[in-house]
Structures are given as C-alpha cells and as structure tokens.
C-alpha cells in the first residue's frame, strides 16, 4: 500500500504544472530593429545590444526602450511587447490529463502562455528624419 501511495505521489508531481516545468515563466524571443542596424536598448531596464535574443516574461511581456543617450543620432523610442499572447499547447495537455493542480500552477507562474511569433521588430528612427 505504501509503495502505491509513493508511486501515485510521484505521478501527480510529474503531471502537475507541465507547462511550468517545460515552458518556464519566461520565453526567449528575438529582437531586431526596423532599419536593420545595431542599437543599445533597455529591455525591462536591462541593457542589451539589438539584434539579440532575450528572455521575457510570458505573462507580463516587456518594455523595450532605445534611448538617444545610448545611441547617438537616434531618437528615443519605446516598444511594448504584451504578454499573454497565446495559450500554450502544453497547458491544454495539462488540462486534458486532469491536471487542475498543474493548470493552476501554470496560471499562477505565467507558464501557460506562449508567444505565437517570438520575433519582434523594434521601431527605431534616426534624428532629423
């Protein structure tokens, strides 16, 4: 009887939070600029050189700012990536397998979401144009 309880507990642990385990609360996305040039940007306050691949929150998204002081000759621009783009297929698998605990975990961590197109073009403009 004890062995069955242990096996059941392990199985419940494996199938709860499937999207949380496989997706993580953040997703890697690709950032490029509208003119194809390299710029320094802040992604949620962290400096990165675009083009780049960065991890952003699946549920909260990100704010990408190209600051004039970091990029001589460019105007300051801001680009918002909204989270909660599309429900993850793994989340649906979790629901179908009866994972109410797992789906609740996925919802709380934001892992139930995915970016359907993880490639974003950040608009930039040079000064005087």
VMD Tcl script that builds the backbone (N, CA, C; Angstrom):
set m [mol new atoms 387]
animate dup $m
set s [atomselect $m all]
$s set {name element resname resid chain x y z} {
  {N N UNK 1 A 0.821 -1.196 0.000}
  {CA C UNK 1 A 0.000 0.000 0.000}
  {C C UNK 1 A 0.869 1.267 0.000}
  {N N UNK 2 A 1.942 1.255 0.806}
  {CA C UNK 2 A 2.820 2.421 0.866}
  {C C UNK 2 A 3.487 2.661 -0.483}
  {N N UNK 3 A 3.855 1.580 -1.154}
  {CA C UNK 3 A 4.504 1.701 -2.462}
  {C C UNK 3 A 3.549 2.348 -3.468}
  {N N UNK 4 A 2.280 1.992 -3.424}
  {CA C UNK 4 A 1.294 2.565 -4.332}
  {C C UNK 4 A 1.107 4.059 -4.072}
  {N N UNK 5 A 1.129 4.453 -2.827}
  {CA C UNK 5 A 0.977 5.861 -2.477}
  {C C UNK 5 A 2.180 6.661 -2.985}
  {N N UNK 6 A 3.375 6.097 -2.828}
  {CA C UNK 6 A 4.586 6.771 -3.302}
  {C C UNK 6 A 4.544 6.917 -4.821}
  {N N UNK 7 A 4.161 5.853 -5.526}
  {CA C UNK 7 A 4.070 5.895 -6.987}
  {C C UNK 7 A 3.027 6.927 -7.405}
  {N N UNK 8 A 1.894 6.956 -6.753}
  {CA C UNK 8 A 0.846 7.931 -7.067}
  {C C UNK 8 A 1.337 9.358 -6.820}
  {N N UNK 9 A 2.043 9.575 -5.727}
  {CA C UNK 9 A 2.569 10.910 -5.422}
  {C C UNK 9 A 3.574 11.357 -6.480}
  {N N UNK 10 A 4.414 10.438 -6.929}
  {CA C UNK 10 A 5.391 10.758 -7.973}
  {C C UNK 10 A 4.680 11.100 -9.272}
  {N N UNK 11 A 3.680 10.328 -9.647}
  {CA C UNK 11 A 2.932 10.598 -10.880}
  {C C UNK 11 A 2.210 11.941 -10.814}
  {N N UNK 12 A 1.608 12.243 -9.697}
  {CA C UNK 12 A 0.931 13.536 -9.541}
  {C C UNK 12 A 1.946 14.662 -9.677}
  {N N UNK 13 A 3.105 14.484 -9.072}
  {CA C UNK 13 A 4.153 15.504 -9.182}
  {C C UNK 13 A 4.626 15.687 -10.604}
  {N N UNK 14 A 4.733 14.594 -11.350}
  {CA C UNK 14 A 5.188 14.681 -12.733}
  {C C UNK 14 A 4.184 15.374 -13.635}
  {N N UNK 15 A 2.904 15.161 -13.393}
  {CA C UNK 15 A 1.895 15.715 -14.279}
  {C C UNK 15 A 1.305 17.034 -13.806}
  {N N UNK 16 A 1.694 17.498 -12.646}
  {CA C UNK 16 A 1.196 18.798 -12.207}
  {C C UNK 16 A 2.173 19.880 -12.629}
  {N N UNK 17 A 1.643 20.920 -13.222}
  {CA C UNK 17 A 2.493 22.024 -13.644}
  {C C UNK 17 A 3.312 21.711 -14.878}
  {N N UNK 18 A 2.756 20.932 -15.814}
  {CA C UNK 18 A 3.513 20.542 -17.013}
  {C C UNK 18 A 4.071 21.746 -17.759}
  {N N UNK 19 A 3.264 22.743 -17.992}
  {CA C UNK 19 A 3.753 23.916 -18.724}
  {C C UNK 19 A 4.805 24.658 -17.905}
  {N N UNK 20 A 4.651 24.660 -16.594}
  {CA C UNK 20 A 5.635 25.323 -15.743}
  {C C UNK 20 A 6.987 24.626 -15.855}
  {N N UNK 21 A 6.974 23.311 -15.913}
  {CA C UNK 21 A 8.213 22.549 -15.999}
  {C C UNK 21 A 8.850 22.696 -17.375}
  {N N UNK 22 A 8.068 22.607 -18.432}
  {CA C UNK 22 A 8.636 22.613 -19.780}
  {C C UNK 22 A 8.782 24.011 -20.373}
  {N N UNK 23 A 7.924 24.943 -20.008}
  {CA C UNK 23 A 7.948 26.273 -20.619}
  {C C UNK 23 A 8.720 27.312 -19.819}
  {N N UNK 24 A 8.721 27.212 -18.515}
  {CA C UNK 24 A 9.258 28.256 -17.645}
  {C C UNK 24 A 8.386 29.498 -17.757}
  {N N UNK 25 A 8.451 30.374 -16.781}
  {CA C UNK 25 A 7.640 31.601 -16.832}
  {C C UNK 25 A 8.138 32.623 -17.854}
  {N N UNK 26 A 9.322 32.406 -18.429}
  {CA C UNK 26 A 9.830 33.332 -19.441}
  {C C UNK 26 A 10.108 32.581 -20.740}
  {N N UNK 27 A 10.185 33.325 -21.834}
  {CA C UNK 27 A 10.414 32.736 -23.153}
  {C C UNK 27 A 11.478 33.539 -23.878}
  {N N UNK 28 A 12.329 32.844 -24.621}
  {CA C UNK 28 A 13.353 33.509 -25.417}
  {C C UNK 28 A 12.702 34.056 -26.684}
  {N N UNK 29 A 12.928 35.344 -26.953}
  {CA C UNK 29 A 12.404 35.994 -28.155}
  {C C UNK 29 A 13.548 36.695 -28.879}
  {N N UNK 30 A 13.369 36.911 -30.165}
  {CA C UNK 30 A 14.382 37.603 -30.972}
  {C C UNK 30 A 13.955 39.048 -31.182}
  {N N UNK 31 A 14.899 39.959 -30.989}
  {CA C UNK 31 A 14.651 41.379 -31.213}
  {C C UNK 31 A 15.555 41.871 -32.337}
  {N N UNK 32 A 14.982 42.573 -33.301}
  {CA C UNK 32 A 15.738 43.230 -34.359}
  {C C UNK 32 A 15.211 44.660 -34.470}
  {N N UNK 33 A 15.910 45.495 -35.210}
  {CA C UNK 33 A 15.453 46.877 -35.389}
  {C C UNK 33 A 14.796 47.038 -36.750}
  {N N UNK 34 A 13.970 48.058 -36.859}
  {CA C UNK 34 A 13.239 48.297 -38.102}
  {C C UNK 34 A 14.155 48.699 -39.256}
  {N N UNK 35 A 15.351 49.228 -38.956}
  {CA C UNK 35 A 16.271 49.606 -40.040}
  {C C UNK 35 A 17.426 48.607 -40.204}
  {N N UNK 36 A 17.405 47.532 -39.423}
  {CA C UNK 36 A 18.422 46.501 -39.545}
  {C C UNK 36 A 19.760 46.842 -38.898}
  {N N UNK 37 A 19.839 48.005 -38.256}
  {CA C UNK 37 A 21.087 48.446 -37.616}
  {C C UNK 37 A 21.143 47.962 -36.161}
  {N N UNK 38 A 22.351 47.931 -35.621}
  {CA C UNK 38 A 22.542 47.580 -34.216}
  {C C UNK 38 A 22.340 48.801 -33.338}
  {N N UNK 39 A 21.646 48.610 -32.227}
  {CA C UNK 39 A 21.449 49.672 -31.251}
  {C C UNK 39 A 21.555 49.085 -29.851}
  {N N UNK 40 A 21.760 49.965 -28.886}
  {CA C UNK 40 A 21.709 49.584 -27.485}
  {C C UNK 40 A 20.295 49.883 -27.001}
  {N N UNK 41 A 19.697 48.934 -26.315}
  {CA C UNK 41 A 18.335 49.123 -25.821}
  {C C UNK 41 A 18.239 48.647 -24.381}
  {N N UNK 42 A 17.207 49.092 -23.720}
  {CA C UNK 42 A 16.872 48.588 -22.390}
  {C C UNK 42 A 15.659 47.689 -22.547}
  {N N UNK 43 A 15.781 46.471 -22.068}
  {CA C UNK 43 A 14.648 45.551 -22.045}
  {C C UNK 43 A 14.299 45.344 -20.580}
  {N N UNK 44 A 13.175 45.927 -20.180}
  {CA C UNK 44 A 12.774 45.923 -18.773}
  {C C UNK 44 A 13.895 46.432 -17.871}
  {N N UNK 45 A 14.583 47.476 -18.324}
  {CA C UNK 45 A 15.619 48.115 -17.533}
  {C C UNK 45 A 17.014 47.526 -17.667}
  {N N UNK 46 A 17.151 46.416 -18.387}
  {CA C UNK 46 A 18.458 45.773 -18.564}
  {C C UNK 46 A 18.990 46.087 -19.958}
  {N N UNK 47 A 20.241 46.565 -20.035}
  {CA C UNK 47 A 20.822 46.951 -21.336}
  {C C UNK 47 A 21.195 45.718 -22.158}
  {N N UNK 48 A 20.826 45.769 -23.444}
  {CA C UNK 48 A 21.181 44.714 -24.401}
  {C C UNK 48 A 21.520 45.367 -25.733}
  {N N UNK 49 A 22.310 44.681 -26.522}
  {CA C UNK 49 A 22.606 45.119 -27.884}
  {C C UNK 49 A 21.661 44.384 -28.831}
  {N N UNK 50 A 20.882 45.160 -29.572}
  {CA C UNK 50 A 19.954 44.574 -30.553}
  {C C UNK 50 A 20.630 44.629 -31.912}
  {N N UNK 51 A 20.630 43.576 -32.701}
  {CA C UNK 51 A 19.798 42.382 -32.596}
  {C C UNK 51 A 20.260 41.469 -31.462}
  {N N UNK 52 A 19.276 40.804 -30.852}
  {CA C UNK 52 A 19.570 39.936 -29.719}
  {C C UNK 52 A 18.431 38.962 -29.484}
  {N N UNK 53 A 18.758 37.918 -28.748}
  {CA C UNK 53 A 17.747 37.027 -28.201}
  {C C UNK 53 A 17.723 37.279 -26.704}
  {N N UNK 54 A 16.539 37.528 -26.172}
  {CA C UNK 54 A 16.390 37.810 -24.748}
  {C C UNK 54 A 15.237 36.995 -24.189}
  {N N UNK 55 A 15.271 36.758 -22.892}
  {CA C UNK 55 A 14.169 36.078 -22.226}
  {C C UNK 55 A 13.259 37.136 -21.614}
  {N N UNK 56 A 11.959 37.000 -21.886}
  {CA C UNK 56 A 10.985 37.919 -21.304}
  {C C UNK 56 A 9.841 37.126 -20.682}
  {N N UNK 57 A 9.149 37.757 -19.778}
  {CA C UNK 57 A 8.035 37.131 -19.083}
  {C C UNK 57 A 6.925 36.766 -20.067}
  {N N UNK 58 A 6.420 35.552 -19.943}
  {CA C UNK 58 A 5.313 35.116 -20.792}
  {C C UNK 58 A 4.015 35.836 -20.425}
  {N N UNK 59 A 3.842 36.167 -19.167}
  {CA C UNK 59 A 2.581 36.782 -18.755}
  {C C UNK 59 A 2.642 38.304 -18.727}
  {N N UNK 60 A 3.803 38.874 -18.422}
  {CA C UNK 60 A 3.899 40.332 -18.281}
  {C C UNK 60 A 4.436 41.031 -19.514}
  {N N UNK 61 A 5.143 40.318 -20.402}
  {CA C UNK 61 A 5.716 40.954 -21.573}
  {C C UNK 61 A 6.961 41.741 -21.225}
  {N N UNK 62 A 7.232 42.790 -22.009}
  {CA C UNK 62 A 8.437 43.587 -21.787}
  {C C UNK 62 A 8.275 44.964 -22.408}
  {N N UNK 63 A 9.074 45.894 -21.910}
  {CA C UNK 63 A 9.175 47.224 -22.492}
  {C C UNK 63 A 10.590 47.351 -23.028}
  {N N UNK 64 A 10.699 47.649 -24.325}
  {CA C UNK 64 A 11.993 47.826 -24.977}
  {C C UNK 64 A 12.141 49.311 -25.278}
  {N N UNK 65 A 13.200 49.913 -24.734}
  {CA C UNK 65 A 13.432 51.349 -24.946}
  {C C UNK 65 A 14.787 51.544 -25.614}
  {N N UNK 66 A 14.780 52.273 -26.708}
  {CA C UNK 66 A 16.005 52.685 -27.376}
  {C C UNK 66 A 16.218 54.138 -26.990}
  {N N UNK 67 A 17.250 54.398 -26.216}
  {CA C UNK 67 A 17.478 55.737 -25.677}
  {C C UNK 67 A 18.474 56.506 -26.532}
  {N N UNK 68 A 18.159 57.771 -26.774}
  {CA C UNK 68 A 19.025 58.630 -27.589}
  {C C UNK 68 A 20.413 58.764 -26.963}
  {N N UNK 69 A 20.498 58.826 -25.644}
  {CA C UNK 69 A 21.805 58.991 -24.996}
  {C C UNK 69 A 22.709 57.765 -25.171}
  {N N UNK 70 A 22.133 56.602 -25.432}
  {CA C UNK 70 A 22.922 55.392 -25.685}
  {C C UNK 70 A 23.212 55.196 -27.167}
  {N N UNK 71 A 22.483 55.906 -28.014}
  {CA C UNK 71 A 22.567 55.714 -29.462}
  {C C UNK 71 A 22.621 57.066 -30.162}
  {N N UNK 72 A 23.815 57.649 -30.296}
  {CA C UNK 72 A 23.935 58.950 -30.954}
  {C C UNK 72 A 23.337 58.912 -32.366}
  {N N UNK 73 A 22.553 59.924 -32.667}
  {CA C UNK 73 A 21.931 60.011 -33.983}
  {C C UNK 73 A 20.546 59.391 -34.039}
  {N N UNK 74 A 20.109 58.759 -32.951}
  {CA C UNK 74 A 18.776 58.146 -32.910}
  {C C UNK 74 A 17.876 58.888 -31.942}
  {N N UNK 75 A 16.587 58.817 -32.199}
  {CA C UNK 75 A 15.601 59.359 -31.278}
  {C C UNK 75 A 15.242 58.292 -30.256}
  {N N UNK 76 A 14.798 58.727 -29.089}
  {CA C UNK 76 A 14.333 57.784 -28.071}
  {C C UNK 76 A 13.009 57.187 -28.537}
  {N N UNK 77 A 12.932 55.872 -28.507}
  {CA C UNK 77 A 11.684 55.187 -28.868}
  {C C UNK 77 A 11.395 54.106 -27.841}
  {N N UNK 78 A 10.139 53.734 -27.786}
  {CA C UNK 78 A 9.711 52.689 -26.859}
  {C C UNK 78 A 8.815 51.710 -27.596}
  {N N UNK 79 A 9.002 50.435 -27.304}
  {CA C UNK 79 A 8.227 49.372 -27.927}
  {C C UNK 79 A 7.744 48.447 -26.817}
  {N N UNK 80 A 6.441 48.185 -26.768}
  {CA C UNK 80 A 5.873 47.347 -25.718}
  {C C UNK 80 A 5.485 45.988 -26.299}
  {N N UNK 81 A 5.994 44.942 -25.672}
  {CA C UNK 81 A 5.615 43.572 -26.023}
  {C C UNK 81 A 4.627 43.132 -24.958}
  {N N UNK 82 A 3.398 42.886 -25.366}
  {CA C UNK 82 A 2.387 42.490 -24.393}
  {C C UNK 82 A 2.479 40.997 -24.131}
  {N N UNK 83 A 2.297 40.628 -22.894}
  {CA C UNK 83 A 2.296 39.222 -22.512}
  {C C UNK 83 A 0.942 38.586 -22.786}
  {N N UNK 84 A 0.810 37.352 -22.381}
  {CA C UNK 84 A -0.433 36.596 -22.533}
  {C C UNK 84 A -0.883 36.570 -23.979}
  {N N UNK 85 A 0.041 36.226 -24.875}
  {CA C UNK 85 A -0.223 36.240 -26.305}
  {C C UNK 85 A -1.099 35.068 -26.753}
  {N N UNK 86 A -0.733 33.857 -26.343}
  {CA C UNK 86 A -1.460 32.664 -26.783}
  {C C UNK 86 A -1.288 31.584 -25.724}
  {N N UNK 87 A -2.343 30.800 -25.482}
  {CA C UNK 87 A -2.224 29.706 -24.526}
  {C C UNK 87 A -1.335 28.603 -25.096}
  {N N UNK 88 A -0.462 28.088 -24.272}
  {CA C UNK 88 A 0.477 27.045 -24.661}
  {C C UNK 88 A -0.234 25.714 -24.880}
  {N N UNK 89 A 0.208 24.967 -25.871}
  {CA C UNK 89 A -0.325 23.632 -26.126}
  {C C UNK 89 A -0.110 22.694 -24.949}
  {N N UNK 90 A 0.997 22.868 -24.269}
  {CA C UNK 90 A 1.287 22.016 -23.110}
  {C C UNK 90 A 0.304 22.298 -21.982}
  {N N UNK 91 A -0.133 23.537 -21.870}
  {CA C UNK 91 A -1.146 23.869 -20.869}
  {C C UNK 91 A -2.426 23.088 -21.155}
  {N N UNK 92 A -2.838 23.032 -22.431}
  {CA C UNK 92 A -4.051 22.287 -22.795}
  {C C UNK 92 A -3.880 20.805 -22.498}
  {N N UNK 93 A -2.698 20.265 -22.749}
  {CA C UNK 93 A -2.418 18.858 -22.431}
  {C C UNK 93 A -2.579 18.639 -20.932}
  {N N UNK 94 A -2.126 19.589 -20.156}
  {CA C UNK 94 A -2.250 19.501 -18.709}
  {C C UNK 94 A -3.722 19.491 -18.292}
  {N N UNK 95 A -4.527 20.323 -18.899}
  {CA C UNK 95 A -5.968 20.361 -18.602}
  {C C UNK 95 A -6.612 19.018 -18.955}
  {N N UNK 96 A -6.303 18.510 -20.159}
  {CA C UNK 96 A -6.910 17.256 -20.620}
  {C C UNK 96 A -6.517 16.059 -19.770}
  {N N UNK 97 A -5.329 16.104 -19.184}
  {CA C UNK 97 A -4.890 14.985 -18.354}
  {C C UNK 97 A -5.435 15.097 -16.935}
  {N N UNK 98 A -6.331 16.051 -16.716}
  {CA C UNK 98 A -6.956 16.192 -15.407}
  {C C UNK 98 A -6.105 16.938 -14.412}
  {N N UNK 99 A -5.179 17.723 -14.906}
  {CA C UNK 99 A -4.241 18.412 -14.021}
  {C C UNK 99 A -4.750 19.745 -13.515}
  {N N UNK 100 A -5.782 19.731 -12.680}
  {CA C UNK 100 A -6.277 21.004 -12.147}
  {C C UNK 100 A -5.238 21.669 -11.257}
  {N N UNK 101 A -4.498 20.875 -10.504}
  {CA C UNK 101 A -3.425 21.446 -9.683}
  {C C UNK 101 A -2.348 22.012 -10.583}
  {N N UNK 102 A -1.971 21.248 -11.594}
  {CA C UNK 102 A -0.928 21.692 -12.521}
  {C C UNK 102 A -1.348 22.910 -13.310}
  {N N UNK 103 A -2.596 22.933 -13.774}
  {CA C UNK 103 A -3.041 24.084 -14.560}
  {C C UNK 103 A -3.127 25.336 -13.695}
  {N N UNK 104 A -3.456 25.168 -12.430}
  {CA C UNK 104 A -3.463 26.305 -11.517}
  {C C UNK 104 A -2.041 26.828 -11.318}
  {N N UNK 105 A -1.088 25.917 -11.169}
  {CA C UNK 105 A 0.323 26.303 -11.043}
  {C C UNK 105 A 0.776 27.036 -12.296}
  {N N UNK 106 A 0.417 26.511 -13.460}
  {CA C UNK 106 A 0.786 27.138 -14.731}
  {C C UNK 106 A 0.213 28.549 -14.832}
  {N N UNK 107 A -1.032 28.714 -14.395}
  {CA C UNK 107 A -1.665 30.027 -14.453}
  {C C UNK 107 A -0.992 31.019 -13.506}
  {N N UNK 108 A -0.650 30.564 -12.316}
  {CA C UNK 108 A -0.028 31.452 -11.329}
  {C C UNK 108 A 1.378 31.884 -11.732}
  {N N UNK 109 A 2.130 30.995 -12.391}
  {CA C UNK 109 A 3.506 31.332 -12.770}
  {C C UNK 109 A 3.586 32.039 -14.121}
  {N N UNK 110 A 2.494 31.987 -14.898}
  {CA C UNK 110 A 2.511 32.587 -16.235}
  {C C UNK 110 A 3.001 31.630 -17.303}
  {N N UNK 111 A 3.303 30.395 -16.923}
  {CA C UNK 111 A 3.838 29.416 -17.871}
  {C C UNK 111 A 2.805 28.910 -18.862}
  {N N UNK 112 A 1.552 29.220 -18.638}
  {CA C UNK 112 A 0.507 28.753 -19.542}
  {C C UNK 112 A 0.485 29.540 -20.859}
  {N N UNK 113 A 1.268 30.616 -20.939}
  {CA C UNK 113 A 1.271 31.478 -22.116}
  {C C UNK 113 A 2.485 31.220 -22.990}
  {N N UNK 114 A 2.364 31.552 -24.265}
  {CA C UNK 114 A 3.488 31.474 -25.186}
  {C C UNK 114 A 3.345 32.585 -26.226}
  {N N UNK 115 A 4.465 33.018 -26.777}
  {CA C UNK 115 A 4.419 33.998 -27.862}
  {C C UNK 115 A 4.311 33.224 -29.167}
  {N N UNK 116 A 3.216 33.425 -29.898}
  {CA C UNK 116 A 2.998 32.671 -31.136}
  {C C UNK 116 A 4.051 33.008 -32.184}
  {N N UNK 117 A 4.533 34.242 -32.205}
  {CA C UNK 117 A 5.624 34.632 -33.088}
  {C C UNK 117 A 6.671 35.316 -32.205}
  {N N UNK 118 A 7.734 34.604 -31.833}
  {CA C UNK 118 A 8.715 35.166 -30.904}
  {C C UNK 118 A 9.754 36.068 -31.559}
  {N N UNK 119 A 9.408 36.683 -32.681}
  {CA C UNK 119 A 10.315 37.591 -33.388}
  {C C UNK 119 A 9.690 38.978 -33.413}
  {N N UNK 120 A 10.387 39.945 -32.799}
  {CA C UNK 120 A 9.841 41.288 -32.688}
  {C C UNK 120 A 10.769 42.293 -33.359}
  {N N UNK 121 A 10.168 43.247 -34.077}
  {CA C UNK 121 A 10.912 44.308 -34.744}
  {C C UNK 121 A 10.683 45.593 -33.955}
  {N N UNK 122 A 11.763 46.111 -33.391}
  {CA C UNK 122 A 11.704 47.328 -32.585}
  {C C UNK 122 A 11.850 48.522 -33.508}
  {N N UNK 123 A 10.869 49.427 -33.535}
  {CA C UNK 123 A 10.979 50.603 -34.409}
  {C C UNK 123 A 12.053 51.568 -33.897}
  {N N UNK 124 A 12.921 51.978 -34.777}
  {CA C UNK 124 A 13.934 52.986 -34.445}
  {C C UNK 124 A 13.885 54.055 -35.513}
  {N N UNK 125 A 14.257 55.277 -35.138}
  {CA C UNK 125 A 14.307 56.352 -36.134}
  {C C UNK 125 A 15.500 57.234 -35.832}
  {N N UNK 126 A 16.149 57.609 -36.907}
  {CA C UNK 126 A 17.300 58.498 -36.777}
  {C C UNK 126 A 16.807 59.923 -36.634}
  {N N UNK 127 A 17.592 60.743 -35.931}
  {CA C UNK 127 A 17.218 62.142 -35.716}
  {C C UNK 127 A 17.211 62.893 -37.035}
  {N N UNK 128 A 16.236 63.796 -37.159}
  {CA C UNK 128 A 16.159 64.636 -38.338}
  {C C UNK 128 A 15.426 64.005 -39.496}
  {N N UNK 129 A 14.777 62.891 -39.283}
  {CA C UNK 129 A 14.028 62.254 -40.374}
  {C C UNK 129 A 12.562 62.333 -40.140}
}
mol reanalyze $m
mol bondsrecalc $m
mol representation Tube
mol addrep $m
